Amino acid sequence: MSATTPDLFESEHRPDSRVRAFLRLVMIEHSVFALPFAYIAALTAMFRRDGQVHWLDLLLITVAMVGLRTFAMACNRIIDREIDARNPRTAQRELVTGALSVRSAWTGALVAVVVFLGAAALLNPLCLALAPVAVVPMVVYPYGKRFTHFPHAILGVAQAMGPIGAWLAVTGSWSWDAVILGLAVGVWIGGFDLIFGCQDVAADRAHGVRSVPARFGIPAALYGARVCHAVTTGLLVWYGLATHAGAFWWVGLAVVAGAFLYEHSIVKPHDLSRLNRAFFTVNGVIGITLFVFALCDLIERGLGA
């Protein structure tokens, strides 16, 4: 037994250490990618309903989104732990190194899904009834790379539910405008997952993990990502027209389009050295920027606190 084993064992059995390890496992800070679009949908729905921000609804939407994403990430890490162990990039993840046990990860996942279901129940009966539908793709996605070369599409479907669910949470009714925004988010995230997957081509091919980059090559994956982000931009234009957005929205969308152009200019098939900047920094900026401009637009049009 190595000298570090007792330390890992003791760390795993300290509750605060388990919580910190679990939060690292699920990369809780990456909630920033999906939350802004859920807020855009929710606030637009509130503007249409009575022109007022309903803070309790926003809080419950936040709790539901973070809870579901945490559950999804935990399931992803648990299901993929053997694949992660064979990939040098992911070999230091908590379930691989033993910093967190599978049992603790499942406990965290179950707590997260209970939190999600609780928030959905407090929002309205329709949200609770549809909550299991939102859970399914979160569990299917990590298995996707075992049976299809297009797991990125499954991730896109999972992420598209955020804005749709947020709109349902506010109104309790279906909205095709929310579907447009949801599709934009799904195609956007599916596109940058294509970029992210490029760094694992060698490991994926060696171990039979399926993805677009592994099957069709890095140039094809990057081309697919460019197409996805062009479609995303078109869908955001459609959403702006459908919701009668004002000048702030269009300025924000112009900034987002510029960010997409920058993202694709710094990642090349022969040079992935700036991939993390494209994935984490640029996509974080895209979500936050569009939310800020959308909020300014709604306030300018009369949304009140």
C-alpha positions, 0 to 999 in steps of 0.5 A, a space after each residue: 500500500 502506498 504512503 498516499 493511500 491513508 491520506 486519500 482514505 481519510 480525505 474521502 471520509 471527511 464530509 467537507 472533503 467529499 463535498 469539495 471533491 464532488 463539486 470538483 467532479 461535476 465542475 459546478 462553475 460550468 453552470 454559467 453556460 446554460 443558466 443565462 439562456 434559461 434566464 432569458 427565457 424566464 424573463 421574457 415569459 415574465 415580461 409577456 405575462 405581467 411585465 414583472 420579475 418574479 424572484 421566487 420563480 427565478 430562484 426555483 429555476 436556478 435551483 432546478 437548473 443547477 440540480 439537474 446539471 449536477 445530476 447529469 455531470 455526476 452520472 456522466 463521470 460515474 458511467 465514464 470512469 473506466 473510459 476516463 482512466 484510459 485517457 491521459 487528459 481525464 486520468 486525474 478525475 476524482 473517481 479515477 484517482 480515488 479522491 471520491 468514491 463511486 458511492 459518494 458520487 451516486 449519493 451526490 447525484 441522487 441528492 441533486 436529482 431530488 433537489 431538481 424534482 423538488 424545485 420543479 414541484 414548487 414551480 407548477 404541476 406541469 414542470 413536475 410532470 415533465 421533469 422525468 423527461 428532462 432527466 432521461 437524456 442526461 443519463 443517455 448522453 454518457 452512453 451515447 459514445 458507446 453506440 453512436 458517432 453523434 453523442 454531441 447531438 444527445 448533449 444538444 437535446 439535453 441542453 435545449 430543455 433548459 430554456 423550454 423548461 424555464 418558460 414552462 416554469 413561469 407560464 405553465 404552458 407551451 411556447 414555440 418561442 421558447 423552443 426556438 431559443 432551446 434549439 439555439 442553445 442545443 445546437 450551440 452546445 452541441 457545436 462546441 462539444 464537437 470542438 472539445 472532442 477534438 482533443 481526445 481523438 487519439 484516445 477515443 480511437 484507441 479505445 473504441 469511444 465514438 464521436 464525430 472527431 474520432 470517426 470523421 477527423 478533426 477538420 470535419 468536426 471543426 467544420 461541423 462546429 462552424 455550421 452549428 454556430 452559424 445555425 445558432 446565430 440564425 436561430 437567435 435572429 429568429 428568436 429576436 424577431 419572434 419576441 419583437 426584441 429591441 436594439 439591445 438584443 441585436 447589439 448583443 447578438 452582434 457581439 455573440 456573432 463576433 465571439 463565434 468568429 473569434 472562437 473558430 479563428 483560434 482553433 485549427 485542425 493542426 493547432 488545438 493549443 488554444 482549445 480551452 480558451 475557445 471552449 471555456 472563456 469564449 463560450 462563457 462570454 457568449 452566454 453572459 453577454 447575450 443575457 446582459 443585453 437581453 436583460 437590458 432590452 427587456 428593461 428598456 421595453 418595460 420589464 419591472 422588478 
